[in-house]
């Protein structure tokens, strides 16, 4: 099993560090090089690879400096996005090996057109597609693409640990509770999250099992969710419910 550590960056980003047993590691979505370099030095780690999910600057801003410090490093990322310094372009269906574990690449378009995720060793690194109790904004893709990406994620094993790239859980929960105020799991989770955040501790990773209980964007087939958007759409299919939810969240 690989060990995962979070390196906080900016206001609410997490750069995920994947470490093996002999002091080698990889980082996911390093938007800033400085906290990564400080962490590597403090823990005497050697950086072998960088994994990128999409091209937004808060996910790739630190790559150039890390490549300068670690020349020859493997930079894995989406083939269909403008990511400079990529050495290993991948797309959905590809697989990579990382410290003896195989990670599969998922196409997760919607937030951006070429967004990808990495799943392996019981872990999912999904960038800005799925958040705890929420999902990413649809910037470049379509609602249909985003819904399809979330459906792909929902099909993974329920015990999968989900490593998203932002600490948005508390604000997402406020929206989720507006959608399903009587959801008891959601109320309990809000209390747990408030406790963690009061101690300045991360709420991530989450698990797919938990998200299926509390995340409205994965619960578009539930009557409680369908009823809550009834004044926003007269359709009841899952895509229409998802789209209505996402538009409501945009203005929430």
C-alpha angles and dihedrals in degrees: 000000000000121000118233125204129181122229110195117223135179113345101319112353124122120207104201117219117203111201132188128202098270102057096268121125149170129214130217122218101346101195090172127031098201100073090043093052091046091051093047091051095045093051097033094237129159118223113227104167147007121215119200127194101187144349104259112127096238086063102041105024094104098045099091093053093046090051089050091053094042106034114194093028118151110251109193120189149131114315091209100055133077099254114153119216093027110155098173115038114194138177138188112308094030122113133207132195119231121181092331095314123108117228121194120215117231124200103232105172121171109075085054127359097248100032113148137184134207122224126185143113088036091299135111123202102195105166109204101342104087122023127180105278090355148044137231126276117262101243107154106005134056132268086249092057092048092048090048091051092051089048089055090052092047089056092063119098111288094236091061111128111230118216108189123179103241139056094230097130100111095049091043090053091056088059095042089054090051087056097043109016093167097051103121095197088054093051091049092047091050089056091048092048093048089053093050094046092048086060090045090244124145120256090210147132097048125182130241089236091059093045091054088058099045112018112093091202089063092043101062090128093058118104092222090058094042091052093049092060096039090109090053102050136017091207123091102194116117096249093052091048091048092048092049090049093049092048090049090050091050090063097033 
